[in-house]
Amino acid sequence: MDAEILHRWHLRGLALGLGGRANDLREERLAQELCGIRFPNPVGLAAGYDKYAVAVPAFERLGFGFVELGSVTPLPQPGNPRPRMHRLGADKAMINHMGLNNPGYDVFIDRVRKAERSLTRMPVAVNLAKGKAQEDPAADYVNGVKTFEDIADLIVLNLSCPNVTGFKNLQDPDEAENILRSVRAARTEGAFETPVFVKIGPDLPAEKLERLTGLCIDHGMEGIVATNLTHARPDSLKTRPLPEKGGLSGPPMRDQATKTIANVYRFSGGKLIIAGIGGISSAGDAYAKIRAGASLIELYTGLVYHGMGLVSDIVNGLDALLERDGFRHVSEAVGIGIKPS
């Protein structure tokens, strides 16, 4: 069956209350306050999993420390033609070229507001993207920041969608600078306090990543979400044939994502909060991201292959790993394997 249909049924089941509940999460060592937001644990849901904000309360019930919803654009978009979501079973990976299908701001806002009324402790991040037809990307991001200032606990600017023509260039420092400058001006003018992160991909060359990291600091961004999907097709992939289009996620790009996190941590001197994504299927994978500089981690593909029980497995597993290594709190382990330059 089409992977996208399966995913839709899965979300519908979660929205109806199926999927269980996480119990006995060991979070004392893991709870933290970052940029004024309290995260009960560092394990979050990655953007793209619930693009339509239909199952938000279920994620708190399942033990997530936060969720990142979207990406969302000002107007509804249908995305690319199907099939556009592919499971690589032999690799426990995925390739998708969804094309930013989403319901647009109006529907999305209503769903998020309704969901937030039932939440007790889980922060909600909203991932913003530019509309496909928008020729001035900065205008859509500024619009999004203004729109979601009073709705989201955290705003993420998606500058790295590998599935929309021309979109991948937005994370190039020459393109990103105007966006970040415009967002900073809007935040200053409106006295907005909601933290803003920037989502990047793993394929940016190191010299450009260093420049982009510097721009994020210079323009007052609080953090970076690393990373989005990769265009790469590693030789290690066992699944054949492979879709020609789309971004790869899951264990085959795990090390690439971790390297990007380490570089961001090093280039920023630890000044930016990092949410790490990419190939996380166990507590050990999550711990490696934390040691590379991530204060938060996010899951997507691992949930597809290991189920929602992965959340509590990672939360409790991280606590055990921190205890094993003598850390009293997760913050002590962030970037422990990296020496900031």
C-alpha positions in Angstrom: 0.0 0.0 0.0 1.1 3.6 -0.7 3.3 4.7 2.2 1.5 8.1 2.4 -1.9 6.5 2.8 -0.5 4.3 5.6 0.9 7.4 7.3 -2.4 9.2 7.0 -4.3 6.3 8.6 -1.6 6.2 11.4 -2.2 9.9 12.2 -5.9 9.4 12.1 -5.6 6.6 14.6 -3.5 8.7 16.9 -6.1 11.6 16.7 -8.8 9.1 17.8 -6.8 8.2 20.9 -5.1 5.0 19.7 -1.4 4.3 20.2 -1.2 4.0 24.0 0.5 6.2 26.6 4.0 6.6 27.8 4.4 5.8 31.5 7.3 6.1 33.9 9.5 8.3 31.9 12.7 9.1 33.7 13.0 12.9 32.9 14.5 14.5 36.0 18.0 14.5 34.4 16.5 15.5 31.0 14.2 18.4 31.7 15.7 21.7 30.6 14.8 25.3 30.0 16.1 26.6 26.7 15.5 30.2 25.4 12.7 30.6 28.0 10.9 27.4 27.1 10.6 24.4 29.4 11.2 21.1 27.7 10.2 18.1 29.9 12.6 16.0 27.8 14.7 16.6 24.7 12.9 14.1 22.4 10.8 15.9 19.8 8.7 15.1 16.7 10.3 16.3 13.5 8.5 18.6 11.1 6.8 16.7 8.2 5.4 14.0 10.4 2.2 15.9 11.2 2.0 18.5 8.4 -1.7 19.2 8.9 -1.6 19.4 12.8 -4.3 16.7 13.2 -2.9 14.6 16.1 -1.1 17.1 18.3 -2.5 16.0 21.7 -1.5 12.4 21.0 2.2 13.3 20.9 2.1 14.6 24.4 0.4 11.4 25.5 3.1 9.4 23.9 5.8 11.2 25.8 7.3 13.7 23.4 9.1 16.6 25.0 8.0 18.9 22.1 6.6 18.8 18.6 7.6 20.6 15.4 4.5 20.9 13.2 4.5 21.8 9.5 6.0 22.9 7.2 3.2 25.4 6.6 2.9 28.0 3.9 0.5 31.1 3.8 -1.8 29.4 1.3 -2.7 25.8 0.9 -0.5 23.7 -1.4 -1.2 20.2 -2.9 2.4 19.2 -3.1 4.0 17.0 -5.8 2.2 14.2 -7.7 2.0 10.8 -6.0 3.6 8.5 -5.2 5.9 10.8 -3.3 6.7 8.9 -0.1 8.8 5.8 -0.4 9.9 3.3 2.3 13.3 1.7 1.8 12.7 -1.4 4.0 16.0 -3.0 3.6 17.7 0.2 4.9 15.0 1.2 7.4 15.1 4.5 5.5 12.8 6.7 3.5 12.9 8.9 0.4 10.2 11.5 0.0 9.5 14.3 -2.4 6.2 15.6 -0.9 6.6 19.1 -2.2 5.3 21.0 0.9 1.7 19.9 0.8 -0.1 21.6 3.7 -3.4 23.2 4.5 -2.3 26.9 4.7 -2.2 29.2 7.6 -6.0 29.6 8.3 -6.8 25.9 8.8 -3.4 25.2 10.4 -3.9 27.9 13.0 -7.4 26.7 14.0 -6.1 23.2 14.5 -3.0 24.3 16.6 -5.1 26.6 18.8 -7.7 23.8 19.4 -4.9 21.3 20.2 -3.0 23.6 22.6 -6.1 23.9 24.8 -5.6 20.3 25.8 -1.8 20.4 26.3 -0.3 20.6 29.7 3.4 20.7 29.3 4.5 20.0 25.7 5.9 23.0 23.7 4.8 23.4 20.1 7.1 24.6 17.4 5.8 25.7 14.0 7.9 25.2 10.9 7.4 27.9 8.3 8.2 27.6 4.5 7.8 30.0 1.6 4.9 29.4 -0.8 5.8 27.8 -4.0 4.8 30.8 -6.1 6.4 33.4 -3.8 9.2 35.3 -5.6 10.2 37.2 -2.4 11.0 34.4 0.2 11.7 37.0 2.9 8.1 38.2 2.7 6.6 34.8 3.5 8.9 34.2 6.4 8.2 37.7 7.9 4.5 37.1 7.5 4.9 33.7 9.2 6.8 35.1 12.2 4.2 37.8 12.6 1.3 35.3 12.3 2.6 32.7 14.7 4.2 35.0 17.3 1.2 34.4 19.7 0.5 30.8 18.7 3.8 28.9 18.6 6.2 28.4 21.5 9.0 28.2 18.9 9.2 29.2 15.3 11.4 27.4 12.7 12.3 28.9 9.4 12.7 26.1 6.9 15.4 27.2 4.5 16.2 23.7 3.3 13.4 21.8 1.6 15.0 19.4 -1.0 11.6 18.7 -2.7 10.7 22.1 -4.1 12.4 23.6 -7.2 14.7 26.4 -6.2 14.0 26.0 -2.5 17.3 24.3 -1.6 19.2 27.5 -2.6 17.6 29.5 0.3 20.1 28.1 2.8 23.0 29.4 0.7 24.4 32.3 2.8 23.9 34.8 -0.1 20.2 33.9 -0.2 19.7 33.5 3.5 21.1 36.8 4.6 18.2 38.9 3.3 15.7 36.5 4.9 17.4 36.6 8.3 17.9 40.3 8.1 14.2 40.9 7.3 13.0 38.5 10.1 15.3 40.3 12.6 13.8 43.7 11.6 10.3 42.4 12.0 11.0 40.9 15.4 12.6 44.1 16.6 9.8 46.3 15.3 7.1 44.1 16.8 9.1 43.4 20.0 8.5 39.7 19.3 9.8 37.3 22.0 9.1 33.9 20.4 12.4 32.2 19.7 13.3 31.5 16.1 15.4 28.6 14.8 16.6 28.0 11.3 16.3 24.6 9.7 19.2 23.5 7.4 20.1 20.5 5.3 23.2 18.3 5.5 24.5 19.0 2.0 25.8 22.5 2.5 29.6 22.7 2.1 31.5 23.5 5.3 32.6 27.0 4.3 29.0 28.0 3.5 27.7 26.3 6.7 30.2 28.4 8.7 29.0 31.6 7.0 25.3 30.6 7.6 26.0 29.8 11.2 27.6 33.2 11.6 24.6 34.9 10.0 22.2 33.2 12.4 24.1 34.6 15.3 24.5 38.0 13.8 20.8 38.3 13.1 19.7 37.1 16.5 18.4 33.6 15.7 18.3 31.4 18.8 19.0 28.1 17.2 19.4 25.7 14.3 17.6 22.6 13.4 20.0 20.2 11.8 19.3 18.5 9.5 16.7 18.1 6.8 16.9 15.4 4.2 19.9 14.7 2.0 20.1 14.6 -1.8 22.8 11.9 -1.5 22.4 8.3 -2.4 25.1 6.4 -0.4 26.6 3.3 -2.0 25.6 1.5 1.2 21.9 1.5 0.3 20.5 -2.0 -0.2 17.1 -1.1 -1.6 16.8 -1.2 -5.4 15.6 0.4 -7.5 15.8 3.8 -5.8 13.5 6.8 -6.6 15.3 9.4 -8.6 13.6 12.3 -6.9 13.4 13.2 -3.2 15.4 13.5 0.0 16.8 10.6 1.9 16.2 10.1 5.7 17.0 7.5 8.2 20.1 5.5 9.3 22.0 5.9 5.9 22.4 9.7 6.6 22.9 9.5 10.3 26.6 10.1 10.3 26.3 13.0 7.8 23.7 14.7 10.0 25.8 14.2 13.1 28.8 15.8 11.4 26.7 18.8 10.4 25.6 19.2 14.0 29.2 19.0 15.2 30.2 21.7 12.7 27.4 24.0 13.7 28.3 23.6 17.3 32.0 24.3 16.5 31.3 27.2 14.2 28.9 28.8 16.7 31.2 28.3 19.7 28.2 26.7 21.3 26.2 29.9 21.1 23.2 28.4 19.2 20.8 25.9 20.5 20.8 22.9 18.2 17.9 20.5 17.5 19.5 17.4 16.0 17.7 15.1 13.5 18.9 12.4 11.2 18.9 8.6 11.5 18.0 8.4 15.2 16.7 4.9 15.9 17.9 4.3 19.5 19.0 6.1 22.6 22.6 5.6 21.5 21.9 7.5 18.3 20.3 10.3 20.2 23.2 10.4 22.7 25.7 10.8 19.8 23.8 13.8 18.5 23.8 15.3 22.0 27.5 14.8 22.5 28.0 16.4 19.1 26.3 19.6 20.3 22.5 19.0 20.1 20.4 20.1 23.2 17.3 18.6 21.6 16.7 15.8 19.2 13.8 15.0 16.8 12.4 11.8 15.4 10.7 10.8 12.1 11.9 7.8 10.2 12.8 5.9 13.3 9.1 6.1 14.4 8.0 4.6 11.0 10.1 1.4 11.6 10.2 1.1 15.4 6.8 2.6 16.4 5.9 5.2 19.0 7.4 3.1 21.8 10.7 4.5 20.5 10.0 7.7 22.3 10.0 6.2 25.8 12.8 3.9 24.9 15.0 6.9 24.0 14.0 9.0 26.9 14.7 6.3 29.4 17.8 5.1 27.5 19.3 8.6 27.5 18.8 8.8 31.2 20.6 5.5 31.7 23.5 6.6 29.4 23.9 9.9 31.2 24.0 8.1 34.5 26.5 5.6 33.2 28.8 8.4 32.2 28.5 10.4 35.4 26.4 13.3 34.1 24.0 14.8 36.5 22.1 16.6 33.8 21.8 16.4 30.0 23.2 19.9 29.6 26.6 18.6 30.8 26.8 16.2 27.9 25.9 18.7 25.1 28.9 19.1 22.9 31.2 17.1 25.2 32.8 15.5 22.2 33.4 18.8 20.4 35.9 21.6 21.2 34.3 24.9 20.1 36.6 27.0 17.9 
